[in-house]
């Protein structure tokens, strides 16, 4: 059971880092779009 708990927390961590990366990418895209428009 201990192993399963560790793998679950590792899975949650990797999902969290993926979500953060997606968020960063989304912010980057928005900033580029705004720069293109010249806001």
C-alpha positions as protocol buffer text, in pm:
chain_id: "A"
residue {
  index: 1
  type: UNK
  ca { x: 0 y: 0 z: 0 }
}
residue {
  index: 2
  type: UNK
  ca { x: 286 y: 237 z: 75 }
}
residue {
  index: 3
  type: UNK
  ca { x: 414 y: 208 z: -281 }
}
residue {
  index: 4
  type: UNK
  ca { x: 72 y: 297 z: -424 }
}
residue {
  index: 5
  type: UNK
  ca { x: 53 y: 610 z: -209 }
}
residue {
  index: 6
  type: UNK
  ca { x: 398 y: 718 z: -330 }
}
residue {
  index: 7
  type: UNK
  ca { x: 310 y: 663 z: -694 }
}
residue {
  index: 8
  type: UNK
  ca { x: -15 y: 855 z: -651 }
}
residue {
  index: 9
  type: UNK
  ca { x: 165 y: 1156 z: -505 }
}
residue {
  index: 10
  type: UNK
  ca { x: 425 y: 1137 z: -783 }
}
residue {
  index: 11
  type: UNK
  ca { x: 144 y: 1127 z: -1037 }
}
residue {
  index: 12
  type: UNK
  ca { x: -23 y: 1428 z: -876 }
}
residue {
  index: 13
  type: UNK
  ca { x: 310 y: 1613 z: -883 }
}
residue {
  index: 14
  type: UNK
  ca { x: 369 y: 1545 z: -1252 }
}
residue {
  index: 15
  type: UNK
  ca { x: 12 y: 1650 z: -1335 }
}
residue {
  index: 16
  type: UNK
  ca { x: 64 y: 1970 z: -1136 }
}
residue {
  index: 17
  type: UNK
  ca { x: 386 y: 2054 z: -1320 }
}
residue {
  index: 18
  type: UNK
  ca { x: 217 y: 1984 z: -1654 }
}
residue {
  index: 19
  type: UNK
  ca { x: -67 y: 2220 z: -1563 }
}
residue {
  index: 20
  type: UNK
  ca { x: 182 y: 2488 z: -1461 }
}
residue {
  index: 21
  type: UNK
  ca { x: 366 y: 2449 z: -1791 }
}
residue {
  index: 22
  type: UNK
  ca { x: 38 y: 2482 z: -1980 }
}
residue {
  index: 23
  type: UNK
  ca { x: -48 y: 2794 z: -1781 }
}
residue {
  index: 24
  type: UNK
  ca { x: 292 y: 2948 z: -1856 }
}
residue {
  index: 25
  type: UNK
  ca { x: 251 y: 2868 z: -2226 }
}
residue {
  index: 26
  type: UNK
  ca { x: -97 y: 3021 z: -2231 }
}
residue {
  index: 27
  type: UNK
  ca { x: 33 y: 3341 z: -2067 }
}
residue {
  index: 28
  type: UNK
  ca { x: 315 y: 3353 z: -2323 }
}
residue {
  index: 29
  type: UNK
  ca { x: 70 y: 3321 z: -2612 }
}
residue {
  index: 30
  type: UNK
  ca { x: -149 y: 3599 z: -2473 }
}
residue {
  index: 31
  type: UNK
  ca { x: 151 y: 3827 z: -2426 }
}
residue {
  index: 32
  type: UNK
  ca { x: 270 y: 3762 z: -2782 }
}
residue {
  index: 33
  type: UNK
  ca { x: -78 y: 3831 z: -2918 }
}
residue {
  index: 34
  type: UNK
  ca { x: -97 y: 4159 z: -2726 }
}
residue {
  index: 35
  type: UNK
  ca { x: 251 y: 4255 z: -2848 }
}
residue {
  index: 36
  type: UNK
  ca { x: 145 y: 4183 z: -3206 }
}
residue {
  index: 37
  type: UNK
  ca { x: -165 y: 4401 z: -3171 }
}
residue {
  index: 38
  type: UNK
  ca { x: 47 y: 4670 z: -3005 }
}
residue {
  index: 39
  type: UNK
  ca { x: -158 y: 4718 z: -2690 }
}
